Amino acid sequence: MIIIVVITVIVALAYDFLNGMNDAGNSIATIVSTGVLSPKIAVAWAAFFNFIAAFVFGVHVAKTVGTGIINPEILKGDPFFILTTLVGAGIWVYFCGHHGLPNSVSHALIGGLIGPALIKAGGQAIIIAGLLKVVIFIVLSPVIGFLLGYFMMVIVLSLFRNKTPIKVDRYFRILQLASSAAFSLGHGTNDAQKTMGIITVLLFSTGFIKSFVVPDWVILAACTSIALGTLIGAWKIIKTLGSKLTQLRPIGGFCAETAGAITLIGTSIAGIPVSTTHTITGAIMGVGITKRVSAVKWGIAGNIVTAWILTIPASAVVSGILYFIITLFK
């Protein structure tokens, strides 16, 4: 039992590292594409704010992931459940990341939980209200990001309409440092907490802790892992979000990042796991459409939506198959 738990914790932290790699593009795509920071400096900037995020906003999302989607009672004495969850989700995330396609690491993890749960205990293992909340925000998070990005851009353009483009760029190159930091805080507080929730429910279900309280060492380890992953970065995804989706100036980057940060921090405080990819993509599209509808490259956006739709069922199938195979040898 101890050996499997240790291995699973290591895999969880590796998944968190992969999360940071995958979502580094979300945190810094706009600030790189507008030329405010070089890619190397930008990932270091994002990594720092990823690291401190959970210490600022608490662990509400971790509690939702650990106890609000799958009934933790069914996991008791079964460390293989979480192990197959992580491996199944990781396989799907790697597939999308390898092809430069933004995807939801968050929802891959949700799908990874669902697959083994259905194999182990059928529908009764799933907390329907919690799952519905996640599914609803698959749709709502990019919509909220889109609307906030659009309206922020309209308001800011109105406020600075009498300024020359050079002056506007000068102002917002500085402001983008703040908006990028805020978005990275939102990224860290939402995404690192998912791994915290997974590790904590593992420790709870195997008897290493007596109640679902996230240990300090889990918070520190998860924040460190996601920050290191962000330092490595996922350059294909940065390119897709930063330049292929729509072209951005500093003013647009500021509005997109701020809209994304508001959405992420708000949902994190509410304990709702959402996708940073969904959120920033919606915000970038909202900013881009203020120029004209054709400014957004809808073909790229369509590919991203396809990945969103496939993420939960694909990762559920992979993790479910892995769990079924393991149960044959238990």
Steps between C-alpha positions, in 0.01 A plus 500: 500500500772748599697434182194555277407819687853640462503415129158660455606820677804521270277445195259768628782751532624402154148565372508839670834567328340403169213735583748784541670414171170476315349816647812716490367606161179621662686710755742677268374467142373855484794663676742322264300567183482872578876513560480622861725218626718242331376139532768402754438795728124464461496137616709591804256783577202264468669224701554729798134599519392139441703404805354752744139469380367233737642683799295806399156361416468181706414145390129510413549333160702218662201417721266491200729269301566272797150467639251669268511292179564140606378357831828460694360204694528274194875566486577364846782247494545533123807707400484367143189711438690831520802357319295402194316834517827687465655275236186502283466878520873546439493292182227721354672825604829382350326412173348848468815679617718302257283620212500864618126490569377688807297270720364491852736338747229563759228318316735218405542445873122503550464244221782300657298478823178401325642202308616292799196611703261354243699175485516470878153603614292616204302823505461503878868590534450837330369806682269633230471857634877541510548354153225722359670807646822406320320425172305828514822694540653322201261722308482799734871560559585585137174693462575706810857554378369601155247751637741652752774525237263663251351756739834584659648563155205718398526706821877539485492599131240762585705639788816528289343597168675840497846356568745408227565126446862546613395650833234236553751221436744662743239508777377149448841340465543589868145408598538163331757401759229535765230327295731209415590461867131500594421235241789285620365530856163382371666213312698388803215523746259302283723243333750412774210440735368218283814300572475593867147358505610178329792441740289584805218264407763231438646553848151505653377186321811303598488606865808723509287797610177474700304786341506686170734785591768591248843461670745788475761280329244414228435870436872571478574200277214572259589870468865414440415240234270726299752786521783278371276379217426858406874573488540228237201626303309358203611709207262361240204600715650845564523547125141384441347724765735794460495547124291248309167574670512877446768771488527703822647834601585578866157656556332180380735282701419697814125466448521126423721423800293710737177338381655157543635585846161625623334180380762265647532668837123530535439133424788396725354686797166329422676162494423432133768321296520660155742494211752779458515407132125545458509829685791673325392374157155650550653826624738526204213439259289765676781753461563402139140535392499870596710560188280298268354150492764386251780603739440177689622190317194286554659186355753492785222569749300211352789259554523612861127448556535149360765422761276641773212271400723192486703560818274355773374193309843423349685515830217308670530218246880480534501504881205260515680248279815528710306448823315201356830338396650558846196349673555179303835453675411625848 
